[in-house]
Amino acid sequence: MSARHPCARSSRKVKFITLRGRGDHDHSGCSHADLLAHVRSVEPGSEKQVGSYLKILNERYRMVERLQPVFARPNARNGRFYIRDNFLRSWLGALAVPVASTSFRPVDTLVASADARLQGVEGHGLERLVATLYEERSRKGVGDFPLTEATRGWWDRSDTELDLVAQDSERKVLRLGTCKRSADRLIRDLGQFEGHVGRFLAHSGRFAGWSIEKVAIAPTLDPEQRQACVRAGCLPQDLRDLTDGLLP
Protein backbone atom coordinates (compact mmCIF):
# COMPACT_ATOMS: atom_id res chain seq x y z
CA MET A 1 0.00 0.00 0.00
CA SER A 2 1.41 3.37 -0.97
CA ALA A 3 2.44 5.65 1.88
CA ARG A 4 0.55 8.43 0.08
CA HIS A 5 -2.77 6.65 0.56
CA PRO A 6 -4.88 8.27 3.32
CA CYS A 7 -5.50 4.91 4.93
CA ALA A 8 -1.78 4.24 5.05
CA ARG A 9 -1.05 7.64 6.59
CA SER A 10 -3.31 6.83 9.51
CA SER A 11 -3.85 3.10 9.77
CA ARG A 12 -4.63 3.58 13.43
CA LYS A 13 -7.74 5.63 12.64
CA VAL A 14 -8.94 2.99 10.21
CA LYS A 15 -8.36 0.43 12.95
CA PHE A 16 -10.60 2.44 15.26
CA ILE A 17 -13.38 2.28 12.72
CA THR A 18 -13.06 -1.43 11.97
CA LEU A 19 -12.71 -2.41 15.59
CA ARG A 20 -15.80 -0.43 16.43
CA GLY A 21 -17.58 -2.58 13.83
CA ARG A 22 -17.22 -5.60 16.06
CA GLY A 23 -20.58 -4.63 17.53
CA ASP A 24 -22.29 -5.63 14.32
CA HIS A 25 -22.23 -9.33 15.21
CA ASP A 26 -25.24 -8.71 17.45
CA HIS A 27 -27.06 -7.04 14.52
CA SER A 28 -26.90 -3.58 16.08
CA GLY A 29 -24.40 -2.11 13.62
CA CYS A 30 -22.98 1.36 14.20
CA SER A 31 -24.48 4.66 13.26
CA HIS A 32 -22.32 7.52 12.03
CA ALA A 33 -22.83 9.20 15.39
CA ASP A 34 -21.57 6.06 17.17
CA LEU A 35 -18.40 6.09 15.12
CA LEU A 36 -17.82 9.81 15.67
CA ALA A 37 -18.27 9.41 19.40
CA HIS A 38 -15.84 6.49 19.52
CA VAL A 39 -13.14 8.27 17.50
CA ARG A 40 -13.65 11.44 19.56
CA SER A 41 -13.12 9.48 22.76
CA VAL A 42 -9.91 7.88 21.49
CA GLU A 43 -8.36 10.73 19.49
CA PRO A 44 -10.14 14.08 20.04
CA GLY A 45 -10.13 16.40 17.05
CA SER A 46 -9.85 13.69 14.41
CA GLU A 47 -13.55 12.89 14.01
CA LYS A 48 -13.91 15.13 10.93
CA GLN A 49 -11.87 12.60 8.95
CA VAL A 50 -14.21 9.69 9.70
CA GLY A 51 -16.41 10.30 6.67
CA SER A 52 -13.53 10.08 4.18
CA TYR A 53 -12.19 6.91 5.80
CA LEU A 54 -15.62 5.28 5.71
CA LYS A 55 -15.97 6.21 2.04
CA ILE A 56 -12.64 4.53 1.24
CA LEU A 57 -13.45 1.42 3.29
CA ASN A 58 -16.83 1.15 1.61
CA GLU A 59 -16.25 2.10 -2.02
CA ARG A 60 -12.63 1.14 -2.61
CA TYR A 61 -12.03 -1.81 -0.31
CA ARG A 62 -15.61 -3.08 0.14
CA MET A 63 -14.81 -3.77 3.80
CA VAL A 64 -17.80 -1.96 5.32
CA GLU A 65 -21.30 -1.17 4.08
CA ARG A 66 -23.98 1.29 5.08
CA LEU A 67 -27.49 -0.16 5.27
CA GLN A 68 -30.78 1.70 5.54
CA PRO A 69 -33.98 0.25 7.00
CA VAL A 70 -36.83 -0.53 4.65
CA PHE A 71 -38.87 2.57 3.67
CA ALA A 72 -35.99 4.91 4.57
CA ARG A 73 -34.82 7.59 2.16
CA PRO A 74 -31.37 6.93 0.66
CA ASN A 75 -29.97 9.98 2.47
CA ALA A 76 -31.73 9.32 5.79
CA ARG A 77 -29.54 9.65 8.86
CA ASN A 78 -30.59 6.40 10.53
CA GLY A 79 -28.36 4.17 8.40
CA ARG A 80 -25.95 1.76 10.05
CA PHE A 81 -22.46 0.66 9.17
CA TYR A 82 -21.58 -3.04 9.16
CA ILE A 83 -18.41 -4.89 8.33
CA ARG A 84 -19.01 -6.39 4.90
CA ASP A 85 -15.98 -8.67 4.68
CA ASN A 86 -16.82 -12.07 6.17
CA PHE A 87 -13.27 -12.92 7.21
CA LEU A 88 -12.71 -9.55 8.87
CA ARG A 89 -16.01 -9.81 10.73
CA SER A 90 -15.16 -13.32 11.90
CA TRP A 91 -11.64 -12.35 12.91
CA LEU A 92 -12.60 -9.26 14.91
CA GLY A 93 -15.76 -10.71 16.41
CA ALA A 94 -14.71 -14.24 17.24
CA LEU A 95 -11.16 -15.31 16.42
CA ALA A 96 -8.65 -12.61 17.30
CA VAL A 97 -8.85 -12.99 21.10
CA PRO A 98 -8.73 -16.82 21.17
CA VAL A 99 -5.80 -16.89 18.72
CA ALA A 100 -3.89 -14.38 20.83
CA SER A 101 -4.48 -16.56 23.91
CA THR A 102 -3.19 -19.88 22.58
CA SER A 103 0.11 -19.63 24.46
CA PHE A 104 -1.45 -19.46 27.92
CA ARG A 105 -4.94 -21.03 27.73
CA PRO A 106 -6.18 -24.55 26.86
CA VAL A 107 -6.79 -24.90 23.13
CA ASP A 108 -10.05 -26.85 23.65
CA THR A 109 -11.45 -23.99 25.73
CA LEU A 110 -10.43 -21.43 23.13
CA VAL A 111 -11.97 -23.44 20.28
CA ALA A 112 -15.26 -23.71 22.16
CA SER A 113 -15.22 -19.97 22.85
CA ALA A 114 -14.47 -19.14 19.22
CA ASP A 115 -17.25 -21.46 18.03
CA ALA A 116 -19.77 -19.77 20.32
CA ARG A 117 -18.70 -16.31 19.15
CA LEU A 118 -18.85 -17.34 15.50
CA GLN A 119 -22.52 -18.24 15.92
CA GLY A 120 -23.18 -14.61 16.82
CA VAL A 121 -20.95 -13.24 14.08
CA GLU A 122 -22.66 -15.40 11.47
CA GLY A 123 -26.06 -13.97 12.36
CA HIS A 124 -25.78 -10.94 10.11
CA GLY A 125 -24.58 -13.14 7.25
CA LEU A 126 -27.64 -15.34 7.75
CA GLU A 127 -29.93 -12.32 7.43
CA ARG A 128 -28.33 -11.38 4.12
CA LEU A 129 -28.57 -14.98 2.87
CA VAL A 130 -32.24 -15.24 3.82
CA ALA A 131 -33.06 -11.98 2.01
CA THR A 132 -31.24 -13.21 -1.09
CA LEU A 133 -33.07 -16.55 -1.00
CA TYR A 134 -36.45 -14.83 -0.64
CA GLU A 135 -35.68 -12.69 -3.67
CA GLU A 136 -34.38 -15.63 -5.71
CA ARG A 137 -37.45 -17.73 -4.87
CA SER A 138 -39.69 -14.88 -5.95
CA ARG A 139 -37.73 -14.35 -9.16
CA LYS A 140 -38.03 -18.03 -10.09
CA GLY A 141 -41.66 -18.31 -9.02
CA VAL A 142 -40.84 -20.82 -6.28
CA GLY A 143 -42.88 -20.97 -3.09
CA ASP A 144 -45.90 -19.04 -1.89
CA PHE A 145 -44.54 -15.55 -1.37
CA PRO A 146 -43.99 -13.44 -4.51
CA LEU A 147 -42.27 -10.19 -3.61
CA THR A 148 -43.25 -6.77 -4.88
CA GLU A 149 -40.28 -5.01 -3.24
CA ALA A 150 -36.75 -5.98 -2.26
CA THR A 151 -36.42 -7.44 1.23
CA ARG A 152 -34.64 -5.52 3.96
CA GLY A 153 -34.65 -5.25 7.72
CA TRP A 154 -36.07 -2.56 9.95
CA TRP A 155 -34.81 -0.77 13.03
CA ASP A 156 -35.52 2.47 14.82
CA ARG A 157 -34.48 4.44 17.88
CA SER A 158 -36.99 2.65 20.09
CA ASP A 159 -34.97 -0.56 19.69
CA THR A 160 -37.40 -2.15 17.28
CA GLU A 161 -35.46 -4.69 15.22
CA LEU A 162 -36.76 -6.93 12.43
CA ASP A 163 -34.41 -9.05 10.34
CA LEU A 164 -36.81 -9.54 7.43
CA VAL A 165 -39.53 -7.33 5.99
CA ALA A 166 -41.06 -8.96 2.89
CA GLN A 167 -44.01 -7.42 1.03
CA ASP A 168 -46.56 -8.81 -1.39
CA SER A 169 -48.60 -5.68 -2.07
CA GLU A 170 -50.78 -7.39 -4.71
CA ARG A 171 -52.25 -9.74 -2.10
CA LYS A 172 -51.62 -7.26 0.75
CA VAL A 173 -49.56 -9.74 2.73
CA LEU A 174 -46.66 -8.62 4.92
CA ARG A 175 -44.15 -11.15 6.24
CA LEU A 176 -41.98 -10.12 9.19
CA GLY A 177 -39.11 -12.34 10.23
CA THR A 178 -36.48 -12.98 12.85
CA CYS A 179 -33.26 -14.84 11.98
CA LYS A 180 -30.97 -16.52 14.50
CA ARG A 181 -27.86 -18.58 13.90
CA SER A 182 -28.84 -20.79 16.85
CA ALA A 183 -32.23 -22.52 16.74
CA ASP A 184 -32.37 -22.66 20.54
CA ARG A 185 -31.80 -18.93 20.79
CA LEU A 186 -34.43 -18.38 18.11
CA ILE A 187 -37.01 -20.15 20.25
CA ARG A 188 -35.99 -18.27 23.40
CA ASP A 189 -36.32 -14.89 21.66
CA LEU A 190 -39.75 -15.39 20.07
CA GLY A 191 -41.42 -13.45 22.88
CA GLN A 192 -39.17 -10.45 22.24
CA PHE A 193 -39.79 -10.80 18.51
CA GLU A 194 -43.52 -10.41 19.16
CA GLY A 195 -42.81 -7.07 20.82
CA HIS A 196 -40.74 -5.91 17.83
CA VAL A 197 -43.59 -6.85 15.49
CA GLY A 198 -46.12 -4.93 17.56
CA ARG A 199 -44.00 -1.76 17.66
CA PHE A 200 -43.29 -1.95 13.93
CA LEU A 201 -46.97 -2.27 13.02
CA ALA A 202 -47.88 0.58 15.36
CA HIS A 203 -45.27 2.72 13.60
CA SER A 204 -46.26 1.71 10.04
CA GLY A 205 -49.91 2.54 9.52
CA ARG A 206 -49.56 1.78 5.81
CA PHE A 207 -50.19 -1.90 6.56
CA ALA A 208 -53.64 -1.44 8.08
CA GLY A 209 -55.87 -4.11 6.57
CA TRP A 210 -52.95 -6.28 5.43
CA SER A 211 -52.49 -9.90 6.45
CA ILE A 212 -49.48 -10.20 8.75
CA GLU A 213 -47.32 -13.32 8.73
CA LYS A 214 -44.54 -13.91 11.25
CA VAL A 215 -41.66 -16.18 10.33
CA ALA A 216 -38.88 -17.62 12.53
CA ILE A 217 -35.72 -18.63 10.66
CA ALA A 218 -32.62 -20.60 11.64
CA PRO A 219 -30.12 -22.67 9.61
CA THR A 220 -31.76 -25.91 10.76
CA LEU A 221 -34.92 -26.65 12.73
CA ASP A 222 -35.93 -30.05 14.10
CA PRO A 223 -39.61 -31.08 14.47
CA GLU A 224 -39.76 -30.04 18.13
CA GLN A 225 -38.30 -26.61 17.38
CA ARG A 226 -40.74 -26.16 14.51
CA GLN A 227 -43.64 -26.92 16.83
CA ALA A 228 -42.35 -24.32 19.29
CA CYS A 229 -42.37 -21.72 16.49
CA VAL A 230 -45.90 -22.67 15.48
CA ARG A 231 -47.12 -22.39 19.08
CA ALA A 232 -45.68 -18.86 19.16
CA GLY A 233 -47.67 -17.97 16.04
CA CYS A 234 -44.69 -18.09 13.66
CA LEU A 235 -44.05 -19.96 10.45
CA PRO A 236 -40.83 -21.99 10.95
CA GLN A 237 -38.30 -21.89 8.13
CA ASP A 238 -34.75 -23.16 7.80
CA LEU A 239 -32.28 -23.15 4.93
CA ARG A 240 -33.61 -26.46 3.66
CA ASP A 241 -37.05 -24.88 3.29
CA LEU A 242 -35.67 -21.77 1.59
CA THR A 243 -33.49 -23.66 -0.89
CA ASP A 244 -36.21 -26.19 -1.74
CA GLY A 245 -36.92 -25.82 -5.45
CA LEU A 246 -33.82 -23.69 -6.08
CA LEU A 247 -31.10 -26.33 -6.01
CA PRO A 248 -30.77 -29.12 -8.61
Contacts in CASP RR format, 6 or more apart in sequence:
PFRMAT RR
TARGET T0000
AUTHOR 0000-0000-0000
METHOD contacts of the structure
MODEL  1
MSARHPCARSSRKVKFITLRGRGDHDHSGCSHADLLAHVRSVEPGSEKQV
GSYLKILNERYRMVERLQPVFARPNARNGRFYIRDNFLRSWLGALAVPVA
STSFRPVDTLVASADARLQGVEGHGLERLVATLYEERSRKGVGDFPLTEA
TRGWWDRSDTELDLVAQDSERKVLRLGTCKRSADRLIRDLGQFEGHVGRF
LAHSGRFAGWSIEKVAIAPTLDPEQRQACVRAGCLPQDLRDLTDGLLP
1 7 0 8 1.000
1 8 0 8 1.000
2 8 0 8 1.000
3 9 0 8 1.000
6 52 0 8 1.000
6 53 0 8 1.000
6 56 0 8 1.000
7 14 0 8 1.000
7 53 0 8 1.000
7 56 0 8 1.000
7 57 0 8 1.000
10 49 0 8 1.000
10 53 0 8 1.000
12 43 0 8 1.000
13 39 0 8 1.000
13 43 0 8 1.000
13 46 0 8 1.000
13 49 0 8 1.000
13 50 0 8 1.000
13 53 0 8 1.000
14 53 0 8 1.000
14 57 0 8 1.000
16 38 0 8 1.000
16 39 0 8 1.000
16 42 0 8 1.000
16 43 0 8 1.000
17 35 0 8 1.000
17 39 0 8 1.000
17 50 0 8 1.000
17 53 0 8 1.000
17 54 0 8 1.000
17 57 0 8 1.000
17 64 0 8 1.000
18 57 0 8 1.000
18 63 0 8 1.000
18 64 0 8 1.000
18 83 0 8 1.000
18 88 0 8 1.000
18 92 0 8 1.000
19 92 0 8 1.000
20 30 0 8 1.000
20 34 0 8 1.000
20 35 0 8 1.000
20 38 0 8 1.000
21 29 0 8 1.000
21 30 0 8 1.000
21 64 0 8 1.000
21 81 0 8 1.000
21 82 0 8 1.000
21 83 0 8 1.000
21 92 0 8 1.000
22 83 0 8 1.000
22 92 0 8 1.000
22 93 0 8 1.000
23 29 0 8 1.000
23 30 0 8 1.000
23 93 0 8 1.000
24 30 0 8 1.000
24 80 0 8 1.000
24 81 0 8 1.000
24 82 0 8 1.000
24 83 0 8 1.000
24 89 0 8 1.000
24 124 0 8 1.000
25 89 0 8 1.000
25 93 0 8 1.000
25 94 0 8 1.000
25 117 0 8 1.000
25 120 0 8 1.000
25 121 0 8 1.000
25 123 0 8 1.000
25 124 0 8 1.000
26 120 0 8 1.000
27 123 0 8 1.000
27 124 0 8 1.000
27 127 0 8 1.000
27 161 0 8 1.000
27 163 0 8 1.000
28 80 0 8 1.000
29 80 0 8 1.000
29 81 0 8 1.000
29 82 0 8 1.000
30 38 0 8 1.000
30 80 0 8 1.000
30 81 0 8 1.000
30 82 0 8 1.000
31 78 0 8 1.000
31 79 0 8 1.000
31 80 0 8 1.000
31 81 0 8 1.000
32 50 0 8 1.000
32 51 0 8 1.000
32 54 0 8 1.000
32 77 0 8 1.000
32 79 0 8 1.000
32 81 0 8 1.000
35 50 0 8 1.000
35 54 0 8 1.000
35 81 0 8 1.000
36 47 0 8 1.000
36 50 0 8 1.000
39 46 0 8 1.000
39 47 0 8 1.000
39 50 0 8 1.000
40 46 0 8 1.000
40 47 0 8 1.000
54 64 0 8 1.000
54 66 0 8 1.000
54 81 0 8 1.000
57 63 0 8 1.000
57 64 0 8 1.000
58 64 0 8 1.000
58 65 0 8 1.000
58 66 0 8 1.000
58 84 0 8 1.000
62 84 0 8 1.000
62 85 0 8 1.000
63 83 0 8 1.000
63 84 0 8 1.000
63 85 0 8 1.000
63 88 0 8 1.000
64 81 0 8 1.000
64 82 0 8 1.000
64 83 0 8 1.000
64 84 0 8 1.000
65 81 0 8 1.000
65 82 0 8 1.000
65 84 0 8 1.000
66 79 0 8 1.000
66 80 0 8 1.000
66 81 0 8 1.000
66 82 0 8 1.000
67 79 0 8 1.000
67 80 0 8 1.000
67 81 0 8 1.000
67 82 0 8 1.000
67 152 0 8 1.000
68 74 0 8 1.000
68 76 0 8 1.000
68 78 0 8 1.000
68 79 0 8 1.000
68 152 0 8 1.000
69 78 0 8 1.000
69 79 0 8 1.000
69 152 0 8 1.000
69 153 0 8 1.000
69 154 0 8 1.000
69 155 0 8 1.000
69 156 0 8 1.000
70 149 0 8 1.000
70 151 0 8 1.000
70 152 0 8 1.000
70 153 0 8 1.000
70 154 0 8 1.000
70 165 0 8 1.000
71 154 0 8 1.000
71 204 0 8 1.000
72 78 0 8 1.000
72 79 0 8 1.000
78 155 0 8 1.000
78 156 0 8 1.000
78 157 0 8 1.000
80 155 0 8 1.000
82 124 0 8 1.000
83 89 0 8 1.000
83 92 0 8 1.000
86 125 0 8 1.000
89 121 0 8 1.000
89 124 0 8 1.000
90 118 0 8 1.000
90 121 0 8 1.000
90 122 0 8 1.000
93 117 0 8 1.000
93 121 0 8 1.000
94 114 0 8 1.000
94 117 0 8 1.000
94 118 0 8 1.000
94 120 0 8 1.000
94 121 0 8 1.000
95 114 0 8 1.000
95 117 0 8 1.000
95 118 0 8 1.000
97 113 0 8 1.000
98 110 0 8 1.000
98 111 0 8 1.000
98 113 0 8 1.000
98 114 0 8 1.000
98 117 0 8 1.000
99 110 0 8 1.000
101 110 0 8 1.000
102 110 0 8 1.000
119 181 0 8 1.000
119 182 0 8 1.000
120 181 0 8 1.000
120 182 0 8 1.000
122 181 0 8 1.000
123 179 0 8 1.000
123 180 0 8 1.000
123 181 0 8 1.000
126 179 0 8 1.000
126 180 0 8 1.000
126 181 0 8 1.000
126 217 0 8 1.000
126 219 0 8 1.000
127 153 0 8 1.000
127 163 0 8 1.000
127 164 0 8 1.000
127 179 0 8 1.000
129 239 0 8 1.000
130 163 0 8 1.000
130 164 0 8 1.000
130 179 0 8 1.000
130 217 0 8 1.000
130 242 0 8 1.000
131 150 0 8 1.000
131 151 0 8 1.000
131 152 0 8 1.000
131 153 0 8 1.000
131 164 0 8 1.000
133 239 0 8 1.000
133 242 0 8 1.000
133 243 0 8 1.000
133 246 0 8 1.000
134 145 0 8 1.000
134 147 0 8 1.000
134 151 0 8 1.000
134 164 0 8 1.000
134 166 0 8 1.000
134 242 0 8 1.000
135 147 0 8 1.000
135 150 0 8 1.000
135 151 0 8 1.000
136 142 0 8 1.000
136 246 0 8 1.000
137 143 0 8 1.000
137 145 0 8 1.000
137 242 0 8 1.000
137 245 0 8 1.000
137 246 0 8 1.000
138 145 0 8 1.000
138 146 0 8 1.000
138 147 0 8 1.000
140 245 0 8 1.000
140 246 0 8 1.000
142 244 0 8 1.000
142 245 0 8 1.000
142 246 0 8 1.000
145 166 0 8 1.000
145 168 0 8 1.000
145 173 0 8 1.000
145 175 0 8 1.000
146 168 0 8 1.000
146 170 0 8 1.000
147 166 0 8 1.000
147 167 0 8 1.000
147 168 0 8 1.000
148 167 0 8 1.000
148 168 0 8 1.000
148 169 0 8 1.000
148 170 0 8 1.000
149 167 0 8 1.000
149 169 0 8 1.000
151 164 0 8 1.000
151 165 0 8 1.000
151 166 0 8 1.000
152 165 0 8 1.000
153 162 0 8 1.000
153 163 0 8 1.000
153 164 0 8 1.000
153 165 0 8 1.000
154 160 0 8 1.000
154 161 0 8 1.000
154 162 0 8 1.000
154 165 0 8 1.000
154 200 0 8 1.000
155 161 0 8 1.000
155 162 0 8 1.000
156 199 0 8 1.000
156 203 0 8 1.000
158 199 0 8 1.000
160 196 0 8 1.000
160 199 0 8 1.000
160 200 0 8 1.000
160 203 0 8 1.000
161 196 0 8 1.000
162 176 0 8 1.000
162 177 0 8 1.000
162 178 0 8 1.000
162 196 0 8 1.000
162 197 0 8 1.000
162 200 0 8 1.000
163 177 0 8 1.000
163 178 0 8 1.000
163 179 0 8 1.000
163 217 0 8 1.000
164 175 0 8 1.000
164 176 0 8 1.000
164 177 0 8 1.000
164 178 0 8 1.000
164 179 0 8 1.000
164 215 0 8 1.000
164 217 0 8 1.000
165 174 0 8 1.000
165 175 0 8 1.000
165 176 0 8 1.000
165 177 0 8 1.000
166 174 0 8 1.000
166 175 0 8 1.000
166 176 0 8 1.000
166 177 0 8 1.000
167 173 0 8 1.000
167 174 0 8 1.000
167 175 0 8 1.000
168 174 0 8 1.000
168 175 0 8 1.000
171 211 0 8 1.000
172 209 0 8 1.000
172 210 0 8 1.000
172 211 0 8 1.000
173 210 0 8 1.000
173 211 0 8 1.000
173 213 0 8 1.000
174 207 0 8 1.000
174 210 0 8 1.000
174 211 0 8 1.000
174 212 0 8 1.000
174 213 0 8 1.000
175 213 0 8 1.000
175 214 0 8 1.000
175 215 0 8 1.000
176 197 0 8 1.000
176 200 0 8 1.000
176 212 0 8 1.000
176 213 0 8 1.000
176 214 0 8 1.000
176 215 0 8 1.000
177 193 0 8 1.000
177 214 0 8 1.000
177 215 0 8 1.000
177 216 0 8 1.000
177 217 0 8 1.000
177 234 0 8 1.000
178 186 0 8 1.000
178 189 0 8 1.000
178 190 0 8 1.000
178 193 0 8 1.000
178 196 0 8 1.000
178 215 0 8 1.000
178 216 0 8 1.000
178 217 0 8 1.000
178 234 0 8 1.000
179 186 0 8 1.000
179 217 0 8 1.000
179 218 0 8 1.000
180 186 0 8 1.000
180 189 0 8 1.000
180 217 0 8 1.000
180 218 0 8 1.000
181 218 0 8 1.000
181 219 0 8 1.000
182 218 0 8 1.000
183 218 0 8 1.000
183 219 0 8 1.000
183 220 0 8 1.000
183 221 0 8 1.000
183 222 0 8 1.000
183 225 0 8 1.000
183 238 0 8 1.000
184 225 0 8 1.000
186 216 0 8 1.000
186 217 0 8 1.000
186 218 0 8 1.000
186 225 0 8 1.000
186 229 0 8 1.000
187 216 0 8 1.000
187 225 0 8 1.000
187 228 0 8 1.000
187 229 0 8 1.000
187 232 0 8 1.000
190 216 0 8 1.000
190 228 0 8 1.000
190 229 0 8 1.000
190 232 0 8 1.000
190 234 0 8 1.000
191 232 0 8 1.000
193 214 0 8 1.000
193 216 0 8 1.000
193 234 0 8 1.000
194 214 0 8 1.000
194 232 0 8 1.000
197 212 0 8 1.000
197 214 0 8 1.000
201 207 0 8 1.000
201 212 0 8 1.000
213 235 0 8 1.000
214 233 0 8 1.000
214 234 0 8 1.000
214 235 0 8 1.000
215 234 0 8 1.000
215 235 0 8 1.000
215 236 0 8 1.000
215 237 0 8 1.000
216 229 0 8 1.000
216 232 0 8 1.000
216 234 0 8 1.000
216 235 0 8 1.000
216 236 0 8 1.000
216 237 0 8 1.000
217 236 0 8 1.000
217 237 0 8 1.000
217 238 0 8 1.000
217 242 0 8 1.000
218 225 0 8 1.000
218 238 0 8 1.000
219 238 0 8 1.000
219 239 0 8 1.000
220 238 0 8 1.000
220 239 0 8 1.000
220 240 0 8 1.000
221 229 0 8 1.000
221 236 0 8 1.000
221 237 0 8 1.000
221 238 0 8 1.000
225 236 0 8 1.000
226 236 0 8 1.000
229 235 0 8 1.000
229 236 0 8 1.000
230 236 0 8 1.000
END
